[in-house]
Amino acid sequence: MNSPNHSFGSRSSISRLAAIAILVLAWLIGSVSLVAFFVPFLFAGSLNLVDLALGETAKLAWDVLLCLVFFLQHSGMIRRSYRQWSGRFIPQQYDGATYTIASGVALLLLVVLWQESAHILAAPGGILRWLLRTIYFLSIAGFAWGMLALGSFDAFGVRPIIDRLRGTESPPMPFTLRGPYRWVRHPLYSFSLLMIWACPDLTADRLLFNVLWTVWIIVGTVLEERDLVSAFGETYRDYQGKVPMLIPHNLRPTAC
């Protein structure tokens, strides 16, 4: 018969293995989904990986459904009411990682199952095409700049798991004002919007995608502002008064 201490040690080992598995899965799915979305999909449009043999109207309806699935998952799981409900089943330190896994799966489904329309609305060549491509790559660099400016930004929500495995506690994320955050309050969203609209080949499905994601990003930014005001109070309100939300007002950055 196993001793109580041996049983406790076994449970502890299993719990540690589960934590490591969730951490690795979040990193893997999060990384693959973001790369698949930002590099081939936003750059070139539909990858045409799966042909569902739908008509033009049905293709657009299907693409709308894929967007709504991602929007509902992405926005729903971040709500406080959902976290209170999920907290009855999932320990708090796994919130960020499970959110990343679910978001990554939803995003990969969108990339893989997206249906391309045969209707080409615009396909500029020459200087305009190269200009749009240049904007895309500069936006990629700007997005990376924004990530680096955050310093301790936990992109995949795995820091609480790492802290738990190490037996440490991470300090709350500080309010920072550096890099592109001196020009706009949400540079990651600004650069994402530029990437979304920088694809020169505008098909009916791509226009639909651009419009839906632009609206969703703007609405999501406004809602996120409420959380930031709640977290940082007057410090963030002062920041709101000095720095625009998504579109810079001038070339000079706000003084730190």
Protein Blocks (a to p, Z undefined) as FASTA:
>chain_A
ZZfklmmmmmmmmmmmmmmmmmmmmmmmmmmmmmmmmmmmmmnopnhlacghiafklmmm
mmmmmmmmmmmmmmmmmpmklmmmmmmmmcfklmmmmmmmmmmmmmmmmmmmpccdfbdf
bdcehjllmmmmmmmmmmmmmmmmmmmmnopacfkopmmmmmmmnopacdddddddehjl
lmbmblmlmmmmmmmmmpmbdcfklmmmmmmmmmmmmmmmmmmmmmmmmmnmmmlmmmmm
mpcfklcfbfbdcdZZ
